Each structure stands twice: as C-alpha cells, then as structure tokens.
Amino acid sequence: MFYVQRDAQGLLVRVEAAPYAEATETLPADHHEIQAWYANEVVETSLKQLKQSDLEMIRVLDDLIQVLTSKGVIRVTDLPPAAQAKLMDRTQAREALGGLSHLIDEDESGLI
C-alpha cells in the first residue's frame, strides 16, 4: 500500500511507502498510477545519471585531447573551428582556476 498526495488536477505529486501528514489517500502497489509513478522515477534517475556521466566524460575528453595534442598525435587546428573555440574557452577557464590553486592546500581544509 502506498500513501499518495494529489494536486488540484488529481495528478500524483507525492508517493510514499510510509504514511505522511499530507497524504490524501492510499493506493495498492499494483495500481496503474503507482506503476507509472515509479516507471517515471526510474527514467528520471537514469537521465540524471547520464547527465552526471556526461559532465564527467567532458573532463575525460578534454584531458584526452590535451594528451593527444601534447604528444603531437593531433593538432587543435585539425578540429572544426567550433571545437577549437570551445577547447580554447575551456583551456582559458582551467588556467584561470589553476592560477587560484595555490590558495587551497588539498591536505588542509581551508584557504591559505
């Protein structure tokens, strides 16, 4: 049994396995609305994981391009102009942050 809360249009806005003050009704686990709620939640969780992975992969690709260019395997000019501009922006941003790295000691918890 699940405790649910609905909005003014009658759509589910919250579903919990335990009772809570705002719950307006209960629905069985096999109810189609409960099944749809958790199916949507799985999709949302997967999308969030992919978005986080995308952010992590951007850094991996950035580092890979840096390694390949430093070893002379590729040149930045081998890439399309839009990619060159994005890489340049990222490089400048990373250098700007690197200039601040002396303020934070990784072994300590504070500044300077």
C-alpha positions as CSV (number, residue, x, y, z in Angstrom):
1,M,0.0,0.0,0.0
2,F,1.3,3.5,-0.9
3,Y,0.3,6.8,0.5
4,V,-0.3,9.5,-2.1
5,Q,-0.9,13.2,-2.4
6,R,-2.6,14.7,-5.5
7,D,-2.6,18.2,-7.0
8,A,-5.6,20.2,-7.9
9,Q,-5.9,18.4,-11.2
10,G,-5.9,15.0,-9.5
11,L,-2.4,14.1,-10.6
12,L,0.0,12.4,-8.2
13,V,2.6,14.8,-6.7
14,R,4.0,12.6,-4.0
15,V,4.1,8.8,-3.3
16,E,5.5,7.3,-0.2
17,A,5.5,3.8,1.3
18,A,5.1,5.2,4.8
19,P,2.2,7.4,6.0
20,Y,2.7,11.2,6.0
21,A,0.6,14.2,7.0
22,E,-0.2,15.4,3.5
23,A,-1.3,12.0,2.2
24,T,-4.9,12.2,0.9
25,E,-5.4,8.5,0.0
26,T,-3.8,5.1,-0.3
27,L,-3.3,3.0,-3.5
28,P,-2.2,-0.6,-3.9
29,A,1.2,-1.3,-5.3
30,D,-0.3,-2.8,-8.5
31,H,-2.4,0.3,-9.2
32,H,-1.6,1.7,-12.7
33,E,-0.8,5.2,-11.2
34,I,1.7,3.7,-8.8
35,Q,3.3,1.7,-11.6
36,A,3.5,4.8,-13.8
37,W,4.9,6.9,-11.0
38,Y,7.8,4.5,-10.3
39,A,8.4,4.0,-14.0
40,N,8.8,7.7,-14.4
41,E,11.1,7.8,-11.4
42,V,13.4,5.2,-12.9
43,V,13.6,7.1,-16.1
44,E,14.3,10.4,-14.3
45,T,17.0,8.6,-12.2
46,S,18.6,7.2,-15.3
47,L,18.6,10.6,-17.0
48,K,20.2,12.2,-14.0
49,Q,22.9,9.5,-14.0
50,L,23.5,10.1,-17.7
51,K,23.8,13.9,-17.2
52,Q,26.3,13.4,-14.4
53,S,28.2,10.9,-16.6
54,D,28.2,13.5,-19.5
55,L,29.8,16.1,-17.2
56,E,32.5,13.6,-16.2
57,M,33.1,12.5,-19.8
58,I,33.6,16.1,-20.9
59,R,36.5,16.3,-18.5
60,V,37.9,12.9,-19.8
61,L,37.6,14.1,-23.4
62,D,39.2,17.4,-22.5
63,D,42.1,15.6,-20.9
64,L,42.4,13.1,-23.8
65,I,42.6,16.0,-26.3
66,Q,45.3,17.7,-24.2
67,V,47.3,14.4,-24.1
68,L,46.9,13.8,-27.9
69,T,47.9,17.4,-28.8
70,S,50.9,17.4,-26.3
71,K,52.2,14.2,-27.9
72,G,51.7,15.6,-31.4
73,V,49.1,12.9,-32.4
74,I,46.7,15.6,-33.4
75,R,46.7,19.4,-33.6
76,V,44.0,21.6,-32.3
77,T,43.8,23.0,-35.8
78,D,42.8,19.5,-37.1
79,L,39.4,20.1,-35.3
80,P,36.5,22.1,-36.6
81,P,36.5,25.8,-35.7
82,A,33.7,25.5,-33.3
83,A,35.5,22.7,-31.4
84,Q,38.7,24.8,-31.4
85,A,36.8,27.7,-29.9
86,K,35.3,25.5,-27.2
87,L,38.6,24.0,-26.3
88,M,40.2,27.4,-26.1
89,D,37.5,28.6,-23.8
90,R,37.9,25.5,-21.5
91,T,41.7,25.9,-21.6
92,Q,41.5,29.5,-20.5
93,A,38.9,28.7,-17.8
94,R,41.1,25.9,-16.4
95,E,44.2,28.1,-16.5
96,A,42.3,30.8,-14.6
97,L,41.3,28.3,-11.9
98,G,44.8,26.8,-11.9
99,G,46.0,30.2,-11.0
100,L,44.0,30.1,-7.9
101,S,45.1,26.6,-6.9
102,H,47.9,27.9,-4.7
103,L,45.2,29.3,-2.3
104,I,43.9,25.9,-1.4
105,D,46.1,23.1,0.0
106,E,44.5,19.7,-0.6
107,D,45.8,18.4,2.7
108,E,44.1,21.1,4.6
109,S,40.5,22.2,4.9
110,G,40.8,25.9,4.5
111,L,42.3,28.7,2.5
112,I,46.0,29.6,2.7
